[in-house]
Amino acid sequence: MSEYDITAANSVFTLTVPGLYNAPITLQNYAADRAFETESRELAETAMSIDGYLNAGWVPNPVTQTISLAANSESALVFEAIVMAQDARRGLYRMGAEIQLPAIGRKYTMVRGLLRSLVSIPGAGRVLEARRFEIVWERVLPAAL
């Protein structure tokens, strides 16, 4: 690991969908500007008392992740298949995933996720635009590679 290397180009994102895709699937052909990202996760619930004390408590919250794939990405077919299978069974599939980031020597394991939303059709401008897929994870576990 180079101390100056922060490339995302060598990242590896694998997804499993038990009951639909039991073997890990490696996602490919991301959007150039924003392959995947997570939103901030709220870690504490806070309230100020009337006499100026900050009261707080730990609260569990999910992690929301957005994956952006190029319009012609074969990996988009995986998400379309999940949606069609969920619609057919009128139920949800839980997912698992792992992201490896060799540049920083870290991996992240995502647990018990749900596909919450997707862009069904790529936007059409001068060229077809990237599609976004949103997954909500029960938890994300960081570790060294």
C-alpha positions in Angstrom: 0.0 0.0 0.0 1.5 3.3 -1.1 1.0 6.2 1.3 0.0 8.4 -1.6 -2.3 6.0 -3.5 -6.0 6.8 -3.1 -7.2 5.3 -6.4 -10.7 3.7 -6.5 -9.9 2.1 -9.8 -8.7 -1.2 -8.2 -11.6 -1.5 -5.8 -13.7 -4.7 -5.8 -17.4 -4.7 -4.9 -19.0 -8.1 -4.6 -22.7 -8.7 -3.9 -24.6 -11.8 -2.7 -28.4 -12.3 -2.7 -29.2 -15.6 -0.9 -31.9 -17.5 -2.7 -31.3 -15.6 -6.0 -27.6 -15.1 -6.4 -25.9 -17.4 -3.9 -22.4 -17.0 -5.4 -20.8 -13.6 -5.1 -21.2 -11.3 -8.1 -18.6 -8.7 -8.8 -20.1 -5.4 -9.9 -18.4 -3.7 -12.9 -18.6 -0.7 -15.1 -19.4 2.1 -12.6 -20.2 5.7 -13.4 -16.9 7.6 -13.7 -17.6 10.3 -11.1 -19.3 8.5 -8.3 -19.0 4.7 -8.3 -20.4 4.1 -4.8 -20.9 6.1 -1.6 -22.6 6.0 1.7 -24.5 8.7 3.5 -23.6 9.9 7.0 -25.0 7.7 9.7 -26.5 9.3 12.8 -24.8 7.8 15.9 -26.6 9.6 18.7 -30.0 11.0 19.6 -29.6 14.3 21.4 -31.8 16.7 23.3 -31.0 19.9 25.2 -32.7 20.3 28.6 -34.3 23.6 29.4 -31.5 24.4 31.9 -28.7 23.8 29.3 -27.6 20.2 29.6 -26.9 18.1 26.5 -28.5 14.7 27.0 -27.7 11.9 24.5 -28.1 8.2 23.8 -26.7 5.7 21.4 -29.2 4.7 18.7 -28.9 2.1 16.0 -29.4 3.4 12.4 -28.9 1.8 9.0 -26.3 2.8 6.4 -27.6 4.0 3.1 -25.4 3.4 0.1 -25.8 4.5 -3.5 -24.2 2.7 -6.3 -23.9 4.4 -9.7 -23.4 2.2 -12.8 -22.8 3.3 -16.4 -25.9 3.0 -18.6 -24.4 0.0 -20.4 -23.1 -1.8 -17.3 -23.9 -5.6 -17.2 -24.1 -5.3 -13.4 -27.3 -3.2 -13.8 -29.0 -6.5 -15.0 -28.3 -7.9 -11.5 -30.4 -5.2 -9.8 -33.1 -5.5 -12.5 -33.3 -9.2 -11.7 -33.6 -8.5 -8.0 -36.5 -6.1 -8.6 -38.3 -8.6 -11.0 -37.9 -11.4 -8.5 -39.1 -9.3 -5.6 -42.1 -8.2 -7.6 -42.9 -11.8 -8.6 -42.8 -13.1 -5.0 -44.1 -9.9 -3.5 -41.4 -10.0 -1.0 -37.8 -8.8 -0.4 -34.4 -10.4 -0.8 -31.7 -9.6 1.7 -28.3 -8.9 0.4 -24.7 -9.1 1.6 -21.7 -7.4 0.1 -18.0 -6.7 0.5 -16.0 -3.8 -0.8 -12.2 -4.1 -1.0 -10.1 -0.9 -1.3 -6.5 -2.0 -1.8 -5.3 1.5 -2.1 -6.0 2.1 1.6 -5.7 -1.5 2.8 -9.3 -1.7 4.0 -12.4 -3.8 3.3 -16.0 -3.2 4.3 -18.5 -6.0 4.8 -22.1 -5.0 4.5 -24.7 -7.0 6.3 -28.5 -7.7 5.7 -29.1 -5.1 3.0 -32.3 -4.3 1.1 -32.5 -2.8 -2.4 -34.6 0.3 -1.5 -34.7 2.2 -4.8 -33.3 2.3 -8.4 -33.5 4.4 -11.5 -35.5 2.1 -13.8 -34.4 3.5 -17.1 -31.1 5.4 -17.9 -31.7 9.1 -18.5 -31.2 10.0 -22.1 -29.3 13.2 -23.0 -26.5 13.5 -25.5 -25.6 10.0 -24.3 -27.3 7.6 -21.8 -26.6 8.6 -18.2 -25.6 6.5 -15.3 -28.2 4.7 -13.2 -28.3 4.8 -9.4 -29.2 2.0 -7.1 -29.8 2.5 -3.4 -29.3 -0.2 -0.8 -29.9 0.2 2.9 -27.6 -2.0 5.1 -28.2 -3.1 8.6 -24.6 -2.6 9.4 -21.2 -2.1 7.8 -18.1 -3.7 9.3 -14.7 -2.3 8.6 -11.5 -4.4 8.6 -8.0 -4.5 7.3 -7.4 -6.2 4.0 
